[in-house]
Amino acid sequence: MLEYLDDQENQPSQELLDELNWSKKDLKEFLSRWKEMRNKASSGDVQSEQKFEQELKSLGIKPTSLQGQQSEVKKDDLKGLRQDAARATIPFEMIDSFKAFQKGKARRETQQK
């Protein structure tokens, strides 16, 4: 999420700013604070790292490894097929639409029972 906001820093979409109820200045200040905390956490200071992780948890964001997300490939015991266990993430712009889709699907499944 922070990387997405970082990409939006210079030319943020008005839709994003409206959804967050922020101005361009608010976005820049937010990113500046988080970049500073992230840099301190990366410096090797255990206390700064713990504080950064606590702040991420307070936002509901889980820290990712520096290597990025990796998928695990497993062998299918029945047919010898290989299966990718990677999970795709929903792009920020599509989250509301995806949630509406999930609700509609669950409602249809409930009605069919």
C-alpha positions as CSV (number, residue, x, y, z in Angstrom):
1,M,0.0,0.0,0.0
2,L,2.8,2.4,0.9
3,E,4.4,1.7,-2.5
4,Y,1.2,2.4,-4.3
5,L,0.8,5.7,-2.4
6,D,4.4,6.5,-3.2
7,D,3.7,6.0,-6.9
8,Q,0.8,8.4,-6.5
9,E,2.7,11.1,-4.6
10,N,3.5,13.4,-7.6
11,Q,0.3,12.9,-9.5
12,P,-2.3,11.5,-7.2
13,S,-5.7,10.7,-8.6
14,Q,-8.5,12.8,-7.4
15,E,-10.5,9.7,-6.7
16,L,-7.8,8.5,-4.3
17,L,-7.6,11.9,-2.5
18,D,-11.4,12.0,-2.2
19,E,-11.6,8.5,-0.9
20,L,-9.0,9.2,1.8
21,N,-10.4,12.7,2.3
22,W,-6.9,14.1,1.9
23,S,-5.2,17.0,0.1
24,K,-2.0,16.5,-2.0
25,K,-0.2,18.0,1.0
26,D,-1.7,15.5,3.4
27,L,-0.5,12.7,1.1
28,K,3.0,14.0,0.9
29,E,3.2,14.5,4.7
30,F,1.9,11.0,5.3
31,L,4.4,9.4,2.9
32,S,7.2,11.5,4.4
33,R,6.5,10.2,7.9
34,W,6.2,6.6,6.8
35,K,9.3,6.7,4.7
36,E,11.3,8.1,7.6
37,M,10.0,5.3,9.9
38,R,10.7,2.7,7.3
39,N,14.3,4.0,6.8
40,K,14.9,4.0,10.5
41,A,13.6,0.4,10.8
42,S,15.9,-0.7,8.0
43,S,18.9,0.8,9.7
44,G,19.1,-2.1,12.1
45,D,17.8,-0.4,15.2
46,V,15.6,-3.0,16.9
47,Q,13.5,-0.4,18.7
48,S,12.8,1.5,15.5
49,E,12.0,-1.8,13.7
50,Q,9.5,-2.8,16.4
51,K,7.9,0.6,16.4
52,F,7.5,0.5,12.6
53,E,5.9,-3.0,12.8
54,Q,3.5,-1.8,15.5
55,E,2.5,1.2,13.4
56,L,1.9,-1.1,10.4
57,K,-0.2,-3.4,12.5
58,S,-2.3,-0.4,13.7
59,L,-3.1,0.3,10.0
60,G,-3.9,-3.3,9.3
61,I,-0.9,-3.7,7.0
62,K,1.3,-6.7,7.3
63,P,5.0,-6.1,6.6
64,T,6.5,-8.0,3.6
65,S,9.9,-9.3,3.3
66,L,12.6,-7.3,1.4
67,Q,12.7,-10.1,-1.1
68,G,9.0,-9.7,-2.0
69,Q,6.3,-12.2,-2.1
70,Q,7.2,-15.7,-3.3
71,S,5.0,-18.5,-4.4
72,E,5.5,-22.1,-3.5
73,V,5.2,-24.8,-6.2
74,K,3.9,-28.1,-4.9
75,K,3.7,-31.4,-6.7
76,D,0.3,-33.1,-7.1
77,D,0.6,-36.5,-5.5
78,L,-2.2,-38.0,-7.6
79,K,-1.1,-37.0,-11.1
80,G,2.3,-35.6,-10.9
81,L,1.1,-32.1,-11.8
82,R,2.7,-29.0,-10.5
83,Q,0.5,-26.4,-9.0
84,D,1.2,-22.7,-8.2
85,A,0.2,-21.7,-4.8
86,A,0.5,-17.9,-5.3
87,R,-2.4,-15.7,-4.4
88,A,-3.1,-12.6,-6.4
89,T,-3.9,-9.4,-4.6
90,I,-6.7,-7.1,-5.7
91,P,-5.6,-3.7,-7.1
92,F,-6.5,-0.8,-4.9
93,E,-8.8,0.7,-7.5
94,M,-10.9,-2.6,-7.7
95,I,-11.3,-3.4,-4.0
96,D,-14.9,-1.9,-3.7
97,S,-16.0,-3.7,-6.9
98,F,-14.5,-7.0,-5.7
99,K,-16.2,-6.7,-2.3
100,A,-19.6,-6.1,-4.1
101,F,-19.0,-9.1,-6.3
102,Q,-18.3,-11.3,-3.2
103,K,-21.4,-10.1,-1.5
104,G,-23.6,-10.7,-4.5
105,K,-22.1,-14.2,-5.0
106,A,-22.7,-15.1,-1.3
107,R,-26.2,-13.8,-1.6
108,R,-26.9,-15.9,-4.7
109,E,-25.4,-19.0,-3.0
110,T,-27.6,-18.5,0.1
111,Q,-30.7,-18.1,-2.0
112,Q,-30.0,-21.3,-3.9
113,K,-29.8,-23.4,-0.8
